[in-house]
Amino acid sequence: MISLTHVYWLAGGCFAIYALLTIADKGQKRRWSSAAFWGLLALSMLAGDYLGDVGNGLLVVALVAIAGLGGLTRGSHAAGEAAAEGEFRRAGAGRYGNKLFLLALVIPACALIGTFLFKRIPHLVDPGQVTLIALASGVILALAIGYAWLRPSAIAPLQQGRRLMDAVGWAAVLPQMLASLGAVFALAGVGNAVGSLLSMVIPDGSLVGAVIAYGLGMALFTMAMGNAFAAFPVMLSAVALPILIHQHHGNPAIVAAIGMLAGFCGTLMTPMAANFNIVPAALLELDNRNGVVRAQIGTALPLLAVNIALIYWLAFP
């Protein structure tokens, strides 16, 4: 049976190759420390289950130390691609035009179709991880189609993946670390403390007040932590589970799913989500490093209001 472990192996294998490519890049400053960073990230995905809590903790400390001490640098490709490769890309862009976006659409299409299809095939994939497995399958399918259609060199997709990771840098590990932080906060009882504070604000028995507190709380905690995955365990134990689900008998799937969307509205409005908002500003060489955040606020606030309304309308019988 295909499980989430296999998806981690796929991602870990990619990061392991990035580490090897970094070692081979003699023009990159601090290539050994940069390779160590990507190699450790690969190790966490390939063998995290076998390292134990202490081993994974030491691995995280090592990642932070490498990034914090400036050991993570960009490859020599960051200064400018080789003329031949640049000419190949320009020729391809002129030849295929907007059809190139079809490759990107293969991934979400495969994720959507696979989510429904895999459920109908017993014992093929882990039923609890169908969507993520379908998403990973979409990546593999898009890569295969890209090879057959565009006929790049065998190493080109991996080199471009490495170039992207070099541009993102240490922010590549933020989603994992922030999600772990949310779990730590939940185990530490932060959710219960927040719930006690909110109980003094939410009118007794008010469903509307609880839904608004949940939606706004998801957005605000996401803005503070930088990731909705970190905010969710806190707001789930503070408001969603005890009030919306147990007290008002809300649909857990709707409360959780749309609550995450409310949190993602907070992602659009915070520089703490560096991998989404600060890195693109750097790649686009914007004069204002918060330019991406400012551009997104006008979209995020109406979306947040709509998500809060959808929770109220859809989640309760």
Secondary structure, 3 states (H helix, E strand, C coil): CECHHHHHHHHHHHHHHHHHHHHHCCCCCCHHHHHHHHHHHHHHHHHHHHHHHHHHHHHHHHHHHHHHCCCCCCCHHHHCCCHHHHHHHHHHHHHHHHHHHHHHHHHHHHHHHHHHHHHHCCCCECHHHHHHHHHHHHHHHHHHHHHHHHCCCCCHHHHHHHHHHHHHHHHHHHHHHHHHHHHHHHHCCHHHHHHHHHHCCCCCCCHHHHHHHHHHHHHHHHHHHCCHHHHHHHHHHHHHHHHHHHHCCCCHHHHHHHHHHHHHHHHCCCCCCHHHHHHHHHHCCCCCCCHHHHHHHHHHHHHHHHHHHHHHHHCCC
